[in-house]
Amino acid sequence: MRTRTGSIGLRTISAAFAMLLQAWICAPALAEPLASATAATLAGDQYRTSFQLELSAGVTAEIYTLANPYRVIVDLPDVQFRLPDGTGQDGRGLVRTFRYGLFAEGKGRVVLDTTGPVRIERAAMTAAPQGESIVFSFDIVTTDPASFGLGTGSGKAAAENAPKAPPPVEPPTNAPKQSGKPVIMIDPGHGGIDAGAISTSNLFEKDVVLAVAKELGRQLAAAGRYDVRMTRASDVFISLDQRLNLSMTHGVDLFISLHADSLAEQNVAQTIRGATIYTLSERASDEQARRMAEKENASDLLAGLNAADGQGDDEVKSILFDLMKRETANFSSDFSNVLVRKLKSATTLSRAPQRAAAFKVLKQTHAPSVLIELGYLSNPEDEKLLNSPAWHKQIAASITAAIDTYFAKRRTAGSPRP
């Protein structure tokens, strides 16, 4: 089947000079016309840098910039990324690093972290010199902070921050609640464009936690005692607000967020390992917990959401904690205690396995919630476990046992629902 590029449209959206390009491919329509991104490269210096993405077919590309931190965002609908491992981890010129993945169902995204304020000077989508692929490219050049302002996409990003329903997940989030059964929500952290921590062998946190979450969901569903929900069941980005809204919408009785840690300091990364359970606290239990919460709370920025999403959080933080029921906080602590006892039989625990900090995803006034860091991708021994399906089953069984013990205690106390 022969393909060719047709005319290319280039226009501005809003008043901010964001760019929208489209390539039309003269080919019969397919049932699922996904384009594949197979290569991405950077070229240039600290004054002008070019980005190129090779695609199997033309798509609509929308490019804009955001501040705090400085980023270039590229939205590409109906694109699946098949780039070599390690792509984007090494920067060049005006780009520190870049990442890619699904931002929502049917919507791919590339986020380039820049060294400072930049301006998009040229963009094009053309046929490759050889073969039938399409090359999408653009140049960025330096500019001053005053000219950059909040970025050309500040209005668009603000609209994306508005609460919205996430895409359907498995099991369906709109399924009716099963009477008499506690609702357990499993929250695999990160996803899509937000890979989370990455090991030296390119094992992604988002993939590890999704695998464990699916195994945990399978075991809980098989027990028949719980109504099991997941914030995501595929490699797609879900914002922190969406995760909170899902939990509230479905009136969950227990919220479990799964993550994996990583340390950048090579001198300690090889020795520090083990699982840690975090609960919510306005004041972090220690400096490590504070840094961990800060890193996890920044996941929306990594995915290209507006920095304004986090603004004002300090103003409402005290209100959120005032609203949080004392008994809900106590239930979270109770479940953390049970988890520590059960996880000891399945995996190594960190030196301080119970910590607390102001994790946004745990700011739930209606349900007990914990965040489990399953281990360290920066530690070779932990990495082997985190990549092992057998260990996934083992750790899921321990978490399931902890859930059984927790709710058995609630029933005995005459309070099955917190």
Buried (B, 14 or more C-beta within 10 A) or exposed (E): EEBEBEEBEEEEBEEBBBBBBBBEBEBEEEEEEBBBBBBBEBEBEEEBBBBBBBBBBBBBBBBBBBBBEBBBBBBBBBBBBEBEEEBBEEBBBBBBBBBBBBBBEEBBBBBBBBBEBBBBEEBBBEBEEEEBBBBBBBBBBBBEEEEBEBBBBBBBBBEBBEEEEBBEBEBEBEEEEEEEBBBBBBBBBBBBBBBBBBBEEEBBBBBBBBBBBBBBBBBBBEEEBBBBBBBBBBBBBBBBBBBBBBBBEBEBBBBBBBBBBBBEEEEEBBEBBBBBBBBBBEEBBEEBBBEBBEBBBBBBBBBBBBBBBBEEEEEEBEEBBEEBEEEBBEBBBBBBBBBBEBBEEBBBBBEEBBBBBBBBBBBBEBBBBBBBBBBBBBBBBBBEBBBBEEBBBBBBBBBBBBBBBBBEBBEEEEEBEB
